[in-house]
Amino acid sequence: MNKPSRRKNNEIGKWVLYVNLTAVLCAVVLFMFLNLIENRVLGDRYFAKEYVEKNTEKEVALFQEYIDDNDIESDDFKAIDEWVFSKRNVLLILYEGNEVIYDSSMGLDRSIKSGRSQTGFSPPLYHPRYTLRFADKSLEADFMSFFDMRARFKYAVFQFAVCFVLILTIILINVFKMTNYYKVLEEDARKIEEGDLDHKITVKGKGRLSALAGAMERMRVSILERHEKENELIESSHKLVMSMSHDLRTPLTVLIGYLEILSGKKYKSDEARDIYIDKSKEKAYRIKQLSDKLFEYFLAFSTEEDVLHTEVYDKSVFSELVEDYVFTLNEKEYDIRYSTDEGKNYYIALDIQLMRRVMDNIFSNITKYADKSKPVSINVFNDGKQLVFSFGNYSKEDMEEAESTNIGLTVCEKIITRHKGTLDIIKEKDTFKVVVRLPISRTEKGLQ
């Protein structure tokens, strides 16, 4: 019971993963593109000689102003640190002769030994050395301001913000598409629920939701076709009932007339009485035939199933059912080739009244369409799993094409199906065969 739900969750998980990977991939491509712009635009700007020298001179002037305002001496490293580290993007190296006495690249480590001529950082070759005037003496200085770091930080924030917005936009667009599609399908389903079967289900894309929409559309078409068939059936049923009522009314009126003559003894002779009796029987049989057809029609197309009244019979039941009809056909001079199962006994569950109706229809077809000059085969046997009985005959050569709705055979097939069996009709150029198969059990106990 949980498999469809798990499958649906897997499909949604795959879709979410696909959307996220697509968004991340697009963001990576955009990040690389923006990074290329950064290297080509920001790098060229902030590493240009003129720009560096111009802005470094501004920083040196500000530092000199700080020294003058606070009377800072050359060994007041704490005061120097305060200014340098407040700037965050400034590197300062102080020289006394060839010796380094202060290097901000070393952080707060003041273990620099006198006479050191190397530093932790090498300024560009074109970078000039500046002179700073402290309260006690003047010192040479390498002064570097990393103006690009601040811009790069801001640009990095911009890059990540743009990439995040791109990822969020792609995800939201896909979520919006899916939710919008859900709304469209919900509206489609609402219209169909209201009875508008001509409204088509919107099918687009190739995802799981599109497959569901396709199934809904096929269901809509199927329901529409069924409704059309039902309407055609209702119309044909109405026409049939009207036609049947007319066909029944005529012989019934005549029959009533004959019966009134007979009951009132209005006939002139015994011979006339016999004629009226024969005609009354003829009309009565005609009424029975029409009423049987009407019953068969409603049985064939009924949507309600009556409960089967089955009982368990042994194999002799079919001999009893078939032999009455065989006797009638023999009386009508048909060449009957009848064989029955002489093997082990078996049992079968039947609604005997419905099975008689099957036999009525099958043997009625034989009397209507079979060629009397050629044999009619009737076989009943047990193939080990099923009871099989078949009826085969040659069709009349000079028979005019009869109008038939095949309602009788439709009724037979419905009855056999309700018995969990099958009915096959085999038509060839000059032969017609009906094969019925019903499930059997070797013991009566197995069927009860």
TORKOL-4160 file (C-alpha; in steps of 0.2 Angstrom, whole numbers, padded with zeros to 4 digits, m for minus):
448
<pt num="1" X="0000" Y="0000" Z="0000"/>
<pt num="2" X="0015" Y="0012" Z="0003"/>
<pt num="3" X="0024" Y="0009" Z="m0013"/>
<pt num="4" X="0014" Y="0022" Z="m0024"/>
<pt num="5" X="0017" Y="0035" Z="m0010"/>
<pt num="6" X="0036" Y="0030" Z="m0009"/>
<pt num="7" X="0037" Y="0031" Z="m0028"/>
<pt num="8" X="0029" Y="0048" Z="m0028"/>
<pt num="9" X="0041" Y="0055" Z="m0014"/>
<pt num="10" X="0056" Y="0048" Z="m0024"/>
<pt num="11" X="0049" Y="0058" Z="m0040"/>
<pt num="12" X="0047" Y="0074" Z="m0029"/>
<pt num="13" X="0064" Y="0071" Z="m0022"/>
<pt num="14" X="0072" Y="0069" Z="m0039"/>
<pt num="15" X="0064" Y="0085" Z="m0045"/>
<pt num="16" X="0070" Y="0095" Z="m0030"/>
<pt num="17" X="0087" Y="0088" Z="m0032"/>
<pt num="18" X="0087" Y="0092" Z="m0051"/>
<pt num="19" X="0081" Y="0110" Z="m0048"/>
<pt num="20" X="0094" Y="0113" Z="m0034"/>
<pt num="21" X="0108" Y="0106" Z="m0045"/>
<pt num="22" X="0103" Y="0117" Z="m0059"/>
<pt num="23" X="0102" Y="0132" Z="m0048"/>
<pt num="24" X="0119" Y="0129" Z="m0041"/>
<pt num="25" X="0127" Y="0125" Z="m0058"/>
<pt num="26" X="0120" Y="0142" Z="m0065"/>
<pt num="27" X="0126" Y="0151" Z="m0049"/>
<pt num="28" X="0144" Y="0143" Z="m0051"/>
<pt num="29" X="0144" Y="0149" Z="m0069"/>
<pt num="30" X="0139" Y="0166" Z="m0065"/>
<pt num="31" X="0151" Y="0167" Z="m0050"/>
<pt num="32" X="0165" Y="0162" Z="m0062"/>
<pt num="33" X="0160" Y="0176" Z="m0074"/>
<pt num="34" X="0159" Y="0189" Z="m0061"/>
<pt num="35" X="0176" Y="0184" Z="m0054"/>
<pt num="36" X="0183" Y="0186" Z="m0072"/>
<pt num="37" X="0176" Y="0204" Z="m0072"/>
<pt num="38" X="0184" Y="0207" Z="m0055"/>
<pt num="39" X="0201" Y="0201" Z="m0061"/>
<pt num="40" X="0200" Y="0211" Z="m0077"/>
<pt num="41" X="0192" Y="0227" Z="m0070"/>
<pt num="42" X="0196" Y="0229" Z="m0052"/>
<pt num="43" X="0213" Y="0221" Z="m0053"/>
<pt num="44" X="0218" Y="0233" Z="m0067"/>
<pt num="45" X="0211" Y="0248" Z="m0058"/>
<pt num="46" X="0218" Y="0245" Z="m0040"/>
<pt num="47" X="0235" Y="0239" Z="m0046"/>
<pt num="48" X="0239" Y="0252" Z="m0058"/>
<pt num="49" X="0255" Y="0262" Z="m0054"/>
<pt num="50" X="0247" Y="0279" Z="m0055"/>
<pt num="51" X="0232" Y="0274" Z="m0044"/>
<pt num="52" X="0243" Y="0266" Z="m0031"/>
<pt num="53" X="0256" Y="0280" Z="m0029"/>
<pt num="54" X="0242" Y="0293" Z="m0029"/>
<pt num="55" X="0232" Y="0285" Z="m0015"/>
<pt num="56" X="0248" Y="0279" Z="m0005"/>
<pt num="57" X="0254" Y="0297" Z="m0004"/>
<pt num="58" X="0237" Y="0302" Z="0003"/>
<pt num="59" X="0239" Y="0288" Z="0016"/>
<pt num="60" X="0257" Y="0294" Z="0020"/>
<pt num="61" X="0251" Y="0312" Z="0022"/>
<pt num="62" X="0237" Y="0306" Z="0034"/>
<pt num="63" X="0250" Y="0296" Z="0044"/>
<pt num="64" X="0262" Y="0311" Z="0045"/>
<pt num="65" X="0248" Y="0322" Z="0051"/>
<pt num="66" X="0244" Y="0309" Z="0065"/>
<pt num="67" X="0262" Y="0309" Z="0070"/>
<pt num="68" X="0263" Y="0328" Z="0071"/>
<pt num="69" X="0247" Y="0329" Z="0080"/>
<pt num="70" X="0252" Y="0317" Z="0094"/>
<pt num="71" X="0271" Y="0320" Z="0094"/>
<pt num="72" X="0275" Y="0302" Z="0091"/>
<pt num="73" X="0293" Y="0296" Z="0093"/>
<pt num="74" X="0301" Y="0283" Z="0082"/>
<pt num="75" X="0301" Y="0270" Z="0095"/>
<pt num="76" X="0283" Y="0273" Z="0101"/>
<pt num="77" X="0277" Y="0257" Z="0092"/>
<pt num="78" X="0261" Y="0256" Z="0102"/>
<pt num="79" X="0255" Y="0273" Z="0095"/>
<pt num="80" X="0260" Y="0267" Z="0078"/>
<pt num="81" X="0251" Y="0251" Z="0079"/>
<pt num="82" X="0235" Y="0260" Z="0084"/>
<pt num="83" X="0235" Y="0270" Z="0068"/>
<pt num="84" X="0241" Y="0256" Z="0057"/>
<pt num="85" X="0229" Y="0242" Z="0063"/>
<pt num="86" X="0215" Y="0255" Z="0063"/>
<pt num="87" X="0217" Y="0256" Z="0044"/>
<pt num="88" X="0216" Y="0237" Z="0042"/>
<pt num="89" X="0223" Y="0238" Z="0024"/>
<pt num="90" X="0240" Y="0247" Z="0027"/>
<pt num="91" X="0257" Y="0239" Z="0028"/>
<pt num="92" X="0271" Y="0249" Z="0036"/>
<pt num="93" X="0290" Y="0245" Z="0037"/>
<pt num="94" X="0302" Y="0258" Z="0046"/>
<pt num="95" X="0320" Y="0258" Z="0043"/>
<pt num="96" X="0334" Y="0266" Z="0052"/>
<pt num="97" X="0348" Y="0265" Z="0040"/>
<pt num="98" X="0348" Y="0247" Z="0033"/>
<pt num="99" X="0340" Y="0240" Z="0049"/>
<pt num="100" X="0321" Y="0236" Z="0050"/>
<pt num="101" X="0315" Y="0243" Z="0067"/>
<pt num="102" X="0296" Y="0241" Z="0064"/>
<pt num="103" X="0286" Y="0229" Z="0052"/>
<pt num="104" X="0267" Y="0229" Z="0054"/>
<pt num="105" X="0267" Y="0213" Z="0044"/>
<pt num="106" X="0274" Y="0204" Z="0059"/>
<pt num="107" X="0258" Y="0209" Z="0069"/>
<pt num="108" X="0261" Y="0212" Z="0087"/>
<pt num="109" X="0277" Y="0202" Z="0087"/>
<pt num="110" X="0291" Y="0214" Z="0093"/>
<pt num="111" X="0305" Y="0202" Z="0093"/>
<pt num="112" X="0314" Y="0209" Z="0078"/>
<pt num="113" X="0332" Y="0210" Z="0081"/>
<pt num="114" X="0343" Y="0225" Z="0077"/>
<pt num="115" X="0352" Y="0224" Z="0060"/>
<pt num="116" X="0338" Y="0215" Z="0051"/>
<pt num="117" X="0337" Y="0220" Z="0033"/>
<pt num="118" X="0323" Y="0208" Z="0027"/>
<pt num="119" X="0305" Y="0209" Z="0030"/>
<pt num="120" X="0290" Y="0198" Z="0029"/>
<pt num="121" X="0283" Y="0208" Z="0014"/>
<pt num="122" X="0292" Y="0214" Z="m0002"/>
<pt num="123" X="0283" Y="0230" Z="m0010"/>
<pt num="124" X="0282" Y="0231" Z="m0029"/>
<pt num="125" X="0298" Y="0237" Z="m0038"/>
<pt num="126" X="0290" Y="0254" Z="m0043"/>
<pt num="127" X="0284" Y="0258" Z="m0026"/>
<pt num="128" X="0294" Y="0273" Z="m0019"/>
<pt num="129" X="0301" Y="0274" Z="m0001"/>
<pt num="130" X="0294" Y="0288" Z="0010"/>
<pt num="131" X="0302" Y="0298" Z="0023"/>
<pt num="132" X="0292" Y="0300" Z="0039"/>
<pt num="133" X="0296" Y="0314" Z="0052"/>
<pt num="134" X="0294" Y="0308" Z="0070"/>
<pt num="135" X="0296" Y="0319" Z="0085"/>
<pt num="136" X="0314" Y="0313" Z="0089"/>
<pt num="137" X="0320" Y="0309" Z="0071"/>
<pt num="138" X="0316" Y="0305" Z="0053"/>
<pt num="139" X="0315" Y="0287" Z="0046"/>
<pt num="140" X="0313" Y="0279" Z="0029"/>
<pt num="141" X="0297" Y="0269" Z="0027"/>
<pt num="142" X="0289" Y="0257" Z="0015"/>
<pt num="143" X="0271" Y="0261" Z="0015"/>
<pt num="144" X="0258" Y="0250" Z="0006"/>
<pt num="145" X="0239" Y="0253" Z="0006"/>
<pt num="146" X="0229" Y="0238" Z="m0001"/>
<pt num="147" X="0215" Y="0249" Z="m0008"/>
<pt num="148" X="0209" Y="0234" Z="m0018"/>
<pt num="149" X="0205" Y="0223" Z="m0003"/>
<pt num="150" X="0191" Y="0234" Z="0003"/>
<pt num="151" X="0183" Y="0235" Z="m0015"/>
<pt num="152" X="0186" Y="0216" Z="m0017"/>
<pt num="153" X="0177" Y="0212" Z="m0001"/>
<pt num="154" X="0162" Y="0223" Z="m0006"/>
<pt num="155" X="0163" Y="0215" Z="m0023"/>
<pt num="156" X="0163" Y="0197" Z="m0015"/>
<pt num="157" X="0148" Y="0202" Z="m0005"/>
<pt num="158" X="0140" Y="0207" Z="m0021"/>
<pt num="159" X="0145" Y="0191" Z="m0030"/>
<pt num="160" X="0138" Y="0180" Z="m0017"/>
<pt num="161" X="0122" Y="0190" Z="m0016"/>
<pt num="162" X="0119" Y="0189" Z="m0034"/>
<pt num="163" X="0123" Y="0171" Z="m0035"/>
<pt num="164" X="0111" Y="0168" Z="m0020"/>
<pt num="165" X="0097" Y="0178" Z="m0028"/>
<pt num="166" X="0100" Y="0168" Z="m0044"/>
<pt num="167" X="0098" Y="0151" Z="m0035"/>
<pt num="168" X="0083" Y="0157" Z="m0026"/>
<pt num="169" X="0075" Y="0164" Z="m0042"/>
<pt num="170" X="0078" Y="0147" Z="m0051"/>
<pt num="171" X="0070" Y="0138" Z="m0037"/>
<pt num="172" X="0056" Y="0150" Z="m0035"/>
<pt num="173" X="0052" Y="0150" Z="m0053"/>
<pt num="174" X="0051" Y="0131" Z="m0054"/>
<pt num="175" X="0041" Y="0130" Z="m0038"/>
<pt num="176" X="0029" Y="0143" Z="m0046"/>
<pt num="177" X="0028" Y="0133" Z="m0062"/>
<pt num="178" X="0023" Y="0117" Z="m0052"/>
<pt num="179" X="0011" Y="0126" Z="m0040"/>
<pt num="180" X="0003" Y="0135" Z="m0055"/>
<pt num="181" X="0002" Y="0119" Z="m0064"/>
<pt num="182" X="m0007" Y="0112" Z="m0049"/>
<pt num="183" X="m0019" Y="0126" Z="m0049"/>
<pt num="184" X="m0022" Y="0123" Z="m0068"/>
<pt num="185" X="m0026" Y="0105" Z="m0065"/>
<pt num="186" X="m0036" Y="0108" Z="m0050"/>
<pt num="187" X="m0047" Y="0120" Z="m0061"/>
<pt num="188" X="m0048" Y="0107" Z="m0075"/>
<pt num="189" X="m0054" Y="0094" Z="m0062"/>
<pt num="190" X="m0067" Y="0106" Z="m0055"/>
<pt num="191" X="m0074" Y="0109" Z="m0072"/>
<pt num="192" X="m0075" Y="0091" Z="m0076"/>
<pt num="193" X="m0083" Y="0088" Z="m0059"/>
<pt num="194" X="m0096" Y="0100" Z="m0063"/>
<pt num="195" X="m0100" Y="0090" Z="m0079"/>
<pt num="196" X="m0090" Y="0099" Z="m0092"/>
<pt num="197" X="m0083" Y="0083" Z="m0100"/>
<pt num="198" X="m0078" Y="0093" Z="m0116"/>
<pt num="199" X="m0065" Y="0103" Z="m0106"/>
<pt num="200" X="m0048" Y="0096" Z="m0110"/>
<pt num="201" X="m0035" Y="0092" Z="m0096"/>
<pt num="202" X="m0020" Y="0103" Z="m0098"/>
<pt num="203" X="m0005" Y="0092" Z="m0102"/>
<pt num="204" X="0013" Y="0100" Z="m0103"/>
<pt num="205" X="0030" Y="0095" Z="m0099"/>
<pt num="206" X="0037" Y="0077" Z="m0096"/>
<pt num="207" X="0037" Y="0076" Z="m0077"/>
<pt num="208" X="0027" Y="0065" Z="m0065"/>
<pt num="209" X="0014" Y="0079" Z="m0064"/>
<pt num="210" X="0012" Y="0079" Z="m0083"/>
<pt num="211" X="0010" Y="0060" Z="m0082"/>
<pt num="212" X="m0004" Y="0062" Z="m0070"/>
<pt num="213" X="m0012" Y="0075" Z="m0081"/>
<pt num="214" X="m0011" Y="0063" Z="m0096"/>
<pt num="215" X="m0019" Y="0049" Z="m0086"/>
<pt num="216" X="m0033" Y="0062" Z="m0081"/>
<pt num="217" X="m0035" Y="0067" Z="m0099"/>
<pt num="218" X="m0037" Y="0048" Z="m0105"/>
<pt num="219" X="m0049" Y="0045" Z="m0091"/>
<pt num="220" X="m0059" Y="0061" Z="m0097"/>
<pt num="221" X="m0060" Y="0054" Z="m0114"/>
<pt num="222" X="m0065" Y="0037" Z="m0108"/>
<pt num="223" X="m0079" Y="0044" Z="m0098"/>
<pt num="224" X="m0084" Y="0055" Z="m0112"/>
<pt num="225" X="m0085" Y="0040" Z="m0124"/>
<pt num="226" X="m0094" Y="0030" Z="m0111"/>
<pt num="227" X="m0107" Y="0043" Z="m0109"/>
<pt num="228" X="m0109" Y="0044" Z="m0128"/>
<pt num="229" X="m0112" Y="0026" Z="m0129"/>
<pt num="230" X="m0124" Y="0026" Z="m0115"/>
<pt num="231" X="m0134" Y="0040" Z="m0124"/>
<pt num="232" X="m0134" Y="0030" Z="m0139"/>
<pt num="233" X="m0139" Y="0015" Z="m0129"/>
<pt num="234" X="m0153" Y="0025" Z="m0121"/>
<pt num="235" X="m0159" Y="0031" Z="m0138"/>
<pt num="236" X="m0158" Y="0014" Z="m0146"/>
<pt num="237" X="m0167" Y="0007" Z="m0130"/>
<pt num="238" X="m0181" Y="0020" Z="m0132"/>
<pt num="239" X="m0183" Y="0015" Z="m0151"/>
<pt num="240" X="m0183" Y="m0003" Z="m0147"/>
<pt num="241" X="m0196" Y="m0002" Z="m0133"/>
<pt num="242" X="m0207" Y="0009" Z="m0145"/>
<pt num="243" X="m0205" Y="m0004" Z="m0159"/>
<pt num="244" X="m0208" Y="m0019" Z="m0147"/>
<pt num="245" X="m0223" Y="m0011" Z="m0140"/>
<pt num="246" X="m0230" Y="m0008" Z="m0157"/>
<pt num="247" X="m0225" Y="m0026" Z="m0162"/>
<pt num="248" X="m0233" Y="m0033" Z="m0146"/>
<pt num="249" X="m0249" Y="m0023" Z="m0147"/>
<pt num="250" X="m0254" Y="m0029" Z="m0165"/>
<pt num="251" X="m0254" Y="m0048" Z="m0161"/>
<pt num="252" X="m0261" Y="m0045" Z="m0144"/>
<pt num="253" X="m0276" Y="m0035" Z="m0151"/>
<pt num="254" X="m0278" Y="m0049" Z="m0164"/>
<pt num="255" X="m0277" Y="m0063" Z="m0150"/>
<pt num="256" X="m0290" Y="m0054" Z="m0140"/>
<pt num="257" X="m0301" Y="m0053" Z="m0155"/>
<pt num="258" X="m0300" Y="m0072" Z="m0158"/>
<pt num="259" X="m0303" Y="m0076" Z="m0140"/>
<pt num="260" X="m0318" Y="m0065" Z="m0139"/>
<pt num="261" X="m0325" Y="m0074" Z="m0154"/>
<pt num="262" X="m0321" Y="m0091" Z="m0146"/>
<pt num="263" X="m0328" Y="m0086" Z="m0129"/>
<pt num="264" X="m0344" Y="m0079" Z="m0136"/>
<pt num="265" X="m0345" Y="m0094" Z="m0148"/>
<pt num="266" X="m0347" Y="m0082" Z="m0163"/>
<pt num="267" X="m0339" Y="m0095" Z="m0175"/>
<pt num="268" X="m0350" Y="m0103" Z="m0188"/>
<pt num="269" X="m0343" Y="m0120" Z="m0188"/>
<pt num="270" X="m0331" Y="m0132" Z="m0179"/>
<pt num="271" X="m0319" Y="m0130" Z="m0193"/>
<pt num="272" X="m0319" Y="m0111" Z="m0191"/>
<pt num="273" X="m0317" Y="m0113" Z="m0172"/>
<pt num="274" X="m0301" Y="m0124" Z="m0175"/>
<pt num="275" X="m0294" Y="m0110" Z="m0186"/>
<pt num="276" X="m0297" Y="m0097" Z="m0173"/>
<pt num="277" X="m0288" Y="m0108" Z="m0160"/>
<pt num="278" X="m0273" Y="m0111" Z="m0172"/>
<pt num="279" X="m0272" Y="m0092" Z="m0175"/>
<pt num="280" X="m0273" Y="m0088" Z="m0157"/>
<pt num="281" X="m0259" Y="m0100" Z="m0153"/>
<pt num="282" X="m0249" Y="m0093" Z="m0167"/>
<pt num="283" X="m0251" Y="m0075" Z="m0160"/>
<pt num="284" X="m0248" Y="m0081" Z="m0142"/>
<pt num="285" X="m0231" Y="m0089" Z="m0148"/>
<pt num="286" X="m0227" Y="m0073" Z="m0157"/>
<pt num="287" X="m0231" Y="m0063" Z="m0141"/>
<pt num="288" X="m0220" Y="m0075" Z="m0132"/>
<pt num="289" X="m0206" Y="m0073" Z="m0144"/>
<pt num="290" X="m0206" Y="m0054" Z="m0144"/>
<pt num="291" X="m0207" Y="m0054" Z="m0125"/>
<pt num="292" X="m0192" Y="m0065" Z="m0124"/>
<pt num="293" X="m0182" Y="m0053" Z="m0135"/>
<pt num="294" X="m0187" Y="m0039" Z="m0124"/>
<pt num="295" X="m0182" Y="m0048" Z="m0109"/>
<pt num="296" X="m0165" Y="m0053" Z="m0117"/>
<pt num="297" X="m0162" Y="m0035" Z="m0122"/>
<pt num="298" X="m0164" Y="m0029" Z="m0104"/>
<pt num="299" X="m0154" Y="m0043" Z="m0097"/>
<pt num="300" X="m0140" Y="m0040" Z="m0110"/>
<pt num="301" X="m0138" Y="m0021" Z="m0106"/>
<pt num="302" X="m0143" Y="m0021" Z="m0088"/>
<pt num="303" X="m0131" Y="m0013" Z="m0076"/>
<pt num="304" X="m0137" Y="m0022" Z="m0061"/>
<pt num="305" X="m0132" Y="m0040" Z="m0057"/>
<pt num="306" X="m0144" Y="m0052" Z="m0049"/>
<pt num="307" X="m0138" Y="m0064" Z="m0037"/>
<pt num="308" X="m0134" Y="m0081" Z="m0044"/>
<pt num="309" X="m0144" Y="m0095" Z="m0037"/>
<pt num="310" X="m0132" Y="m0109" Z="m0039"/>
<pt num="311" X="m0133" Y="m0127" Z="m0035"/>
<pt num="312" X="m0120" Y="m0141" Z="m0036"/>
<pt num="313" X="m0124" Y="m0154" Z="m0050"/>
<pt num="314" X="m0114" Y="m0169" Z="m0057"/>
<pt num="315" X="m0110" Y="m0171" Z="m0075"/>
<pt num="316" X="m0127" Y="m0178" Z="m0079"/>
<pt num="317" X="m0135" Y="m0161" Z="m0078"/>
<pt num="318" X="m0129" Y="m0157" Z="m0096"/>
<pt num="319" X="m0135" Y="m0173" Z="m0103"/>
<pt num="320" X="m0152" Y="m0168" Z="m0096"/>
<pt num="321" X="m0151" Y="m0150" Z="m0103"/>
<pt num="322" X="m0144" Y="m0155" Z="m0120"/>
<pt num="323" X="m0154" Y="m0171" Z="m0124"/>
<pt num="324" X="m0171" Y="m0162" Z="m0123"/>
<pt num="325" X="m0165" Y="m0150" Z="m0137"/>
<pt num="326" X="m0157" Y="m0164" Z="m0147"/>
<pt num="327" X="m0174" Y="m0173" Z="m0147"/>
<pt num="328" X="m0183" Y="m0157" Z="m0153"/>
<pt num="329" X="m0170" Y="m0155" Z="m0167"/>
<pt num="330" X="m0171" Y="m0173" Z="m0172"/>
<pt num="331" X="m0190" Y="m0171" Z="m0174"/>
<pt num="332" X="m0187" Y="m0157" Z="m0186"/>
<pt num="333" X="m0175" Y="m0168" Z="m0196"/>
<pt num="334" X="m0158" Y="m0161" Z="m0192"/>
<pt num="335" X="m0143" Y="m0172" Z="m0193"/>
<pt num="336" X="m0137" Y="m0172" Z="m0175"/>
<pt num="337" X="m0120" Y="m0178" Z="m0171"/>
<pt num="338" X="m0120" Y="m0179" Z="m0152"/>
<pt num="339" X="m0106" Y="m0185" Z="m0140"/>
<pt num="340" X="m0105" Y="m0184" Z="m0121"/>
<pt num="341" X="m0092" Y="m0187" Z="m0108"/>
<pt num="342" X="m0091" Y="m0205" Z="m0103"/>
<pt num="343" X="m0076" Y="m0202" Z="m0091"/>
<pt num="344" X="m0075" Y="m0200" Z="m0072"/>
<pt num="345" X="m0089" Y="m0190" Z="m0063"/>
<pt num="346" X="m0087" Y="m0172" Z="m0059"/>
<pt num="347" X="m0097" Y="m0158" Z="m0051"/>
<pt num="348" X="m0101" Y="m0141" Z="m0056"/>
<pt num="349" X="m0110" Y="m0126" Z="m0049"/>
<pt num="350" X="m0124" Y="m0119" Z="m0060"/>
<pt num="351" X="m0139" Y="m0107" Z="m0059"/>
<pt num="352" X="m0149" Y="m0120" Z="m0069"/>
<pt num="353" X="m0163" Y="m0107" Z="m0075"/>
<pt num="354" X="m0150" Y="m0096" Z="m0082"/>
<pt num="355" X="m0141" Y="m0110" Z="m0090"/>
<pt num="356" X="m0157" Y="m0116" Z="m0098"/>
<pt num="357" X="m0158" Y="m0098" Z="m0106"/>
<pt num="358" X="m0141" Y="m0101" Z="m0113"/>
<pt num="359" X="m0147" Y="m0117" Z="m0121"/>
<pt num="360" X="m0163" Y="m0109" Z="m0128"/>
<pt num="361" X="m0152" Y="m0095" Z="m0137"/>
<pt num="362" X="m0140" Y="m0107" Z="m0144"/>
<pt num="363" X="m0152" Y="m0120" Z="m0150"/>
<pt num="364" X="m0163" Y="m0106" Z="m0157"/>
<pt num="365" X="m0149" Y="m0100" Z="m0168"/>
<pt num="366" X="m0147" Y="m0118" Z="m0174"/>
<pt num="367" X="m0165" Y="m0119" Z="m0179"/>
<pt num="368" X="m0164" Y="m0102" Z="m0188"/>
<pt num="369" X="m0148" Y="m0103" Z="m0197"/>
<pt num="370" X="m0142" Y="m0121" Z="m0198"/>
<pt num="371" X="m0142" Y="m0131" Z="m0215"/>
<pt num="372" X="m0153" Y="m0147" Z="m0212"/>
<pt num="373" X="m0143" Y="m0156" Z="m0226"/>
<pt num="374" X="m0127" Y="m0155" Z="m0216"/>
<pt num="375" X="m0123" Y="m0162" Z="m0199"/>
<pt num="376" X="m0124" Y="m0152" Z="m0182"/>
<pt num="377" X="m0111" Y="m0156" Z="m0170"/>
<pt num="378" X="m0114" Y="m0156" Z="m0151"/>
<pt num="379" X="m0100" Y="m0161" Z="m0139"/>
<pt num="380" X="m0099" Y="m0161" Z="m0120"/>
<pt num="381" X="m0083" Y="m0166" Z="m0112"/>
<pt num="382" X="m0071" Y="m0163" Z="m0097"/>
<pt num="383" X="m0054" Y="m0157" Z="m0102"/>
<pt num="384" X="m0047" Y="m0160" Z="m0085"/>
<pt num="385" X="m0049" Y="m0142" Z="m0079"/>
<pt num="386" X="m0065" Y="m0136" Z="m0087"/>
<pt num="387" X="m0082" Y="m0143" Z="m0093"/>
<pt num="388" X="m0082" Y="m0139" Z="m0112"/>
<pt num="389" X="m0098" Y="m0140" Z="m0123"/>
<pt num="390" X="m0098" Y="m0135" Z="m0141"/>
<pt num="391" X="m0111" Y="m0132" Z="m0154"/>
<pt num="392" X="m0106" Y="m0132" Z="m0173"/>
<pt num="393" X="m0117" Y="m0131" Z="m0189"/>
<pt num="394" X="m0116" Y="m0126" Z="m0207"/>
<pt num="395" X="m0125" Y="m0111" Z="m0212"/>
<pt num="396" X="m0139" Y="m0111" Z="m0224"/>
<pt num="397" X="m0133" Y="m0107" Z="m0242"/>
<pt num="398" X="m0149" Y="m0099" Z="m0248"/>
<pt num="399" X="m0153" Y="m0090" Z="m0232"/>
<pt num="400" X="m0156" Y="m0072" Z="m0234"/>
<pt num="401" X="m0146" Y="m0060" Z="m0223"/>
<pt num="402" X="m0156" Y="m0059" Z="m0207"/>
<pt num="403" X="m0156" Y="m0044" Z="m0197"/>
<pt num="404" X="m0149" Y="m0048" Z="m0180"/>
<pt num="405" X="m0143" Y="m0038" Z="m0165"/>
<pt num="406" X="m0134" Y="m0053" Z="m0157"/>
<pt num="407" X="m0143" Y="m0049" Z="m0141"/>
<pt num="408" X="m0146" Y="m0068" Z="m0138"/>
<pt num="409" X="m0127" Y="m0072" Z="m0139"/>
<pt num="410" X="m0123" Y="m0056" Z="m0128"/>
<pt num="411" X="m0135" Y="m0063" Z="m0115"/>
<pt num="412" X="m0127" Y="m0080" Z="m0116"/>
<pt num="413" X="m0109" Y="m0073" Z="m0114"/>
<pt num="414" X="m0115" Y="m0062" Z="m0099"/>
<pt num="415" X="m0122" Y="m0077" Z="m0090"/>
<pt num="416" X="m0107" Y="m0088" Z="m0094"/>
<pt num="417" X="m0095" Y="m0074" Z="m0087"/>
<pt num="418" X="m0105" Y="m0073" Z="m0071"/>
<pt num="419" X="m0102" Y="m0092" Z="m0069"/>
<pt num="420" X="m0083" Y="m0088" Z="m0071"/>
<pt num="421" X="m0082" Y="m0096" Z="m0088"/>
<pt num="422" X="m0080" Y="m0091" Z="m0106"/>
<pt num="423" X="m0090" Y="m0091" Z="m0122"/>
<pt num="424" X="m0081" Y="m0091" Z="m0139"/>
<pt num="425" X="m0090" Y="m0088" Z="m0156"/>
<pt num="426" X="m0080" Y="m0095" Z="m0171"/>
<pt num="427" X="m0087" Y="m0089" Z="m0188"/>
<pt num="428" X="m0081" Y="m0095" Z="m0204"/>
<pt num="429" X="m0087" Y="m0093" Z="m0222"/>
<pt num="430" X="m0100" Y="m0107" Z="m0221"/>
<pt num="431" X="m0099" Y="m0113" Z="m0203"/>
<pt num="432" X="m0104" Y="m0106" Z="m0186"/>
<pt num="433" X="m0097" Y="m0113" Z="m0169"/>
<pt num="434" X="m0100" Y="m0109" Z="m0151"/>
<pt num="435" X="m0088" Y="m0115" Z="m0137"/>
<pt num="436" X="m0093" Y="m0113" Z="m0119"/>
<pt num="437" X="m0081" Y="m0117" Z="m0105"/>
<pt num="438" X="m0085" Y="m0118" Z="m0086"/>
<pt num="439" X="m0074" Y="m0122" Z="m0071"/>
<pt num="440" X="m0077" Y="m0138" Z="m0063"/>
<pt num="441" X="m0071" Y="m0147" Z="m0047"/>
<pt num="442" X="m0068" Y="m0166" Z="m0045"/>
<pt num="443" X="m0077" Y="m0167" Z="m0029"/>
<pt num="444" X="m0094" Y="m0160" Z="m0023"/>
<pt num="445" X="m0085" Y="m0154" Z="m0007"/>
<pt num="446" X="m0074" Y="m0143" Z="m0017"/>
<pt num="447" X="m0088" Y="m0132" Z="m0023"/>
<pt num="448" X="m0098" Y="m0130" Z="m0007"/>
